[in-house]
Amino acid sequence: MDTADSLRRFVFEKEEIRGSIVRLDKTWQQLAAADNYPPKVRPMLGEALAATALLGRNLKFDGNLTLQIQGGVHVRLLVLQCDNDLRMRGLAQFGDDLPDSFTELVDGSSLCVTVETTSHESKRYQSIVPLSEVSLAESLGHYYRQSVQLPTFFMLAADEQRAAGLMLQVMPERKGGSGRWKRLVADLEGLDVSRISQLDESVLLSAMFPEDDIRLFNSEPVCFHCDCSEERIEAMLQLLGADELDELLNSQNPVEICCEFCNAKYLFPGERIQRIRAEVMATAGKPLH
């Protein structure tokens, strides 16, 4: 069975512990191809992609989940988005002279997770925690302890071909006392998720947890998807002021806008920019000149 670009959930029947495994090949390669990301940034971006898929499926919602690392000097912005159909996109913005370690790369940054629901009444939830751990996986575990107060364990990895991750989490209704959670985490710590992600899920879970009764759910497809369009780009241009639109038109005609997520290019002729400018001025209630 092809396990690339898929997510599978599983449940420990007798322990009220749940988990997910995600493997992303084409999705990761398409995302990474949108920009020339340096070797020190690519692994973090791939790990964040895998983590976002795990978070997105773990939450029950119709809408979008966004994971962001923001506010740092070196990695200025890292953002991944996932909808309820596991369609994903993302990007990273970074400075020069990047350090080697995760801790240094995210120095001064915060981890922000935002959930926006679209069913019935639209709602938005956001949690922000400082990035004080030695890896993204440990930072996400800290996020869950702080924001949801559920013991959660992540394993994340990314190379040139694949981004992969595993998540375990205690269910809210679980009563402690068996000690199984601590033993599970201890058994997993130090394992190479890149290597174990090569195995079929049923084989992997049987090998990793031979003493447990595990129910494995059907595989769910994950894909890269960017919802940029001419209409969305025009709506973005309408948020600019008249002076900024003038500067755009003076620098190039037609105006070319490139989507940062997928690298798609959109051309807006000068006449169309002038029309957008007129609409902006009319909305602002100012005379045209």
C-alpha positions in Angstrom: 0.0 0.0 0.0 1.2 3.5 -0.9 1.7 5.4 2.3 2.9 8.7 0.9 0.8 11.8 1.5 -1.5 10.2 4.0 -2.5 10.4 7.6 -3.8 7.5 9.8 -5.3 7.8 13.2 -5.2 5.0 15.8 -6.6 4.4 19.3 -5.2 2.3 22.2 -8.5 0.5 23.0 -7.7 -0.2 26.7 -5.7 2.9 27.6 -7.8 5.8 26.2 -4.8 7.1 24.3 -5.0 8.2 20.7 -2.5 8.9 18.0 -1.8 9.8 14.4 0.9 9.0 11.8 1.5 11.3 8.8 3.8 11.0 5.8 4.1 13.7 3.2 6.1 13.3 0.1 4.6 15.2 -2.9 2.9 17.7 -0.5 6.2 18.5 1.1 8.1 18.7 -2.2 5.5 21.0 -3.8 5.6 23.3 -0.8 9.4 23.4 -0.6 9.7 24.1 -4.3 7.9 27.4 -4.0 11.0 29.1 -2.7 14.8 28.6 -2.4 14.7 27.7 1.3 18.2 27.3 2.9 19.2 24.0 4.4 18.9 25.4 7.9 15.3 26.3 7.4 14.0 23.4 5.3 13.9 20.8 8.1 11.9 23.1 10.4 9.5 23.9 7.7 9.0 20.2 6.9 8.5 19.3 10.5 6.0 22.2 10.9 4.1 20.9 7.8 3.8 17.4 9.4 2.8 18.9 12.7 0.1 21.0 11.2 -1.4 18.0 9.5 -1.4 16.2 12.9 -3.0 19.2 14.6 -5.5 19.7 11.9 -6.9 16.2 12.0 -6.8 16.0 15.8 -9.1 18.9 16.1 -12.8 18.5 15.2 -13.7 21.5 13.1 -14.9 22.6 9.7 -12.5 25.4 8.7 -8.8 26.1 8.9 -5.9 25.6 11.3 -2.9 27.8 11.1 0.4 27.2 12.8 2.8 30.1 13.0 6.3 30.8 14.4 6.7 34.5 14.5 8.6 37.4 16.0 12.1 36.2 15.8 15.2 37.6 14.2 16.4 34.7 12.2 13.1 32.9 11.3 10.9 36.0 10.9 7.8 34.1 10.0 6.9 30.5 9.4 3.3 29.8 8.6 1.5 26.5 7.7 -2.2 26.2 7.0 -4.5 23.1 6.9 -8.2 22.8 6.2 -10.6 20.1 7.3 -9.9 18.2 4.1 -6.2 18.0 4.9 -5.3 20.4 2.1 -2.1 22.3 3.0 0.1 25.2 2.2 2.9 27.1 3.9 5.9 29.4 3.7 8.9 30.7 5.7 10.6 34.1 5.8 14.1 34.3 7.2 17.1 36.5 7.7 20.8 36.1 6.8 23.5 34.4 8.7 21.3 31.7 10.1 22.5 29.7 13.2 22.5 26.0 13.4 20.3 25.0 16.3 16.5 25.2 16.6 16.8 27.2 19.8 18.9 29.8 18.1 16.8 29.9 15.0 13.6 30.7 16.9 15.2 32.9 19.5 12.6 35.6 20.5 9.8 33.8 18.6 6.4 32.6 19.7 4.3 29.6 18.6 0.8 30.6 17.6 -2.0 28.1 16.7 -5.2 29.6 15.3 -8.4 27.7 14.5 -11.0 29.4 12.3 -14.4 27.6 12.0 -16.6 28.0 9.0 -19.7 26.0 9.9 -22.7 27.8 11.2 -21.4 30.9 13.0 -17.8 31.7 12.2 -15.5 31.6 15.2 -11.8 32.1 15.7 -9.6 30.6 18.5 -6.0 31.4 19.1 -3.3 30.2 21.5 0.2 31.6 21.8 3.1 30.2 23.8 6.8 31.2 23.8 9.3 28.9 22.0 11.5 27.8 24.9 12.1 24.1 24.1 15.0 22.5 22.1 12.9 21.3 19.2 9.6 21.9 17.5 8.3 18.6 18.7 9.0 19.5 22.3 7.6 23.0 21.8 4.3 21.5 20.6 4.1 19.2 23.6 4.6 22.3 25.8 1.9 24.1 23.8 -0.6 21.3 24.6 0.3 21.3 28.2 -0.2 25.0 28.4 -3.3 25.5 26.2 -5.2 22.3 26.3 -3.7 20.6 29.5 -3.5 17.2 27.8 -0.3 15.2 27.8 0.8 15.0 24.2 4.0 13.7 22.5 5.3 14.5 19.1 8.0 13.0 16.8 8.8 15.0 13.7 11.4 14.8 10.9 11.9 16.1 7.4 14.5 15.5 4.7 14.6 16.4 1.0 12.0 13.8 0.1 9.6 13.3 3.0 8.2 15.1 6.0 6.8 12.8 8.7 5.4 12.9 12.1 3.8 10.8 14.9 1.6 12.2 17.7 0.3 10.5 20.8 -2.2 12.1 23.1 -4.1 11.2 26.3 -7.9 11.4 25.8 -9.6 14.1 27.9 -11.7 11.4 29.7 -8.8 9.2 30.6 -8.1 8.5 34.3 -4.4 8.1 35.2 -2.7 5.5 37.3 -1.6 2.7 34.9 1.7 4.2 34.1 1.3 3.2 30.5 1.6 6.8 29.1 5.0 7.3 30.7 6.2 3.9 29.4 5.0 4.7 25.9 6.8 8.1 25.8 10.0 6.5 27.2 9.9 3.8 24.5 9.5 6.3 21.7 12.1 8.9 22.8 15.2 8.6 20.7 13.6 6.7 17.8 14.2 8.0 14.3 10.8 9.0 12.9 12.3 9.2 9.4 13.2 5.5 9.5 10.0 4.3 11.1 7.9 6.3 8.6 9.0 3.9 5.9 7.0 1.0 7.5 3.3 0.3 6.9 1.3 1.6 9.8 -0.1 -1.8 10.9 3.4 -3.3 10.9 4.8 -0.2 12.6 2.3 -0.1 15.4 2.5 -3.9 16.0 6.3 -3.6 16.3 6.3 -0.5 18.5 3.4 -1.5 20.8 3.2 -5.3 20.8 1.4 -5.5 24.2 -1.4 -3.1 23.2 -4.7 -3.6 21.5 -4.7 -0.9 18.8 -7.5 0.1 16.4 -6.2 1.6 13.2 -8.5 3.8 11.2 -8.5 4.2 7.4 -5.9 6.2 5.7 -6.8 9.8 4.8 -5.2 11.6 1.9 -3.2 14.8 2.4 -2.3 17.2 -0.4 -0.8 20.6 -1.2 -3.4 23.2 -2.1 -3.2 26.9 -2.5 -6.5 28.8 -2.8 -4.9 31.9 -4.3 -6.9 33.4 -7.3 -7.2 36.6 -9.2 -10.2 37.6 -7.1 -8.2 37.1 -3.9 -5.2 39.0 -5.2 -7.5 41.9 -6.3 -9.1 41.9 -2.8 -5.6 42.3 -1.4 -4.8 45.1 -3.7 -8.0 46.9 -2.7 -6.6 47.0 0.9 -3.7 49.2 -0.3 -3.9 52.9 -0.4 -4.0 55.0 -3.6 -0.4 56.1 -3.2 0.8 52.5 -2.9 -1.1 51.5 -6.0 0.5 54.4 -7.8 3.9 53.2 -6.7 3.1 49.7 -8.0 2.0 51.1 -11.4 5.0 53.4 -11.7 7.4 50.5 -11.1 5.8 48.1 -13.5 3.1 47.9 -16.1 1.5 45.4 -16.1 1.8 44.8 -12.4 2.9 41.2 -11.5 1.9 39.8 -8.2 3.5 36.5 -7.1 1.8 34.2 -4.5 4.3 33.5 -1.7 2.7 30.2 -1.0 2.7 28.5 -4.4 4.7 30.9 -6.6 1.8 31.4 -9.0 2.0 34.7 -10.9 -0.9 37.1 -11.6 -0.7 40.0 -14.1 -2.8 43.1 -13.7 -2.8 45.6 -16.6 -2.4 49.3 -15.8 -6.1 49.9 -16.6 -7.2 47.4 -14.0 -4.9 48.9 -11.3 -6.4 52.3 -12.2 -9.9 50.9 -11.8 -8.9 49.4 -8.4 -7.4 52.8 -7.4 -10.6 54.5 -8.3 -12.7 52.1 -6.2 -10.3 52.6 -3.3 -10.6 56.4 -3.5 -14.4 56.2 -3.9 -14.6 54.0 -0.8 -12.4 56.4 1.1 -14.7 59.3 0.1 -11.8 61.3 -1.4 -11.8 63.2 -4.7 -9.9 61.5 -7.6 -6.9 63.4 -9.1 
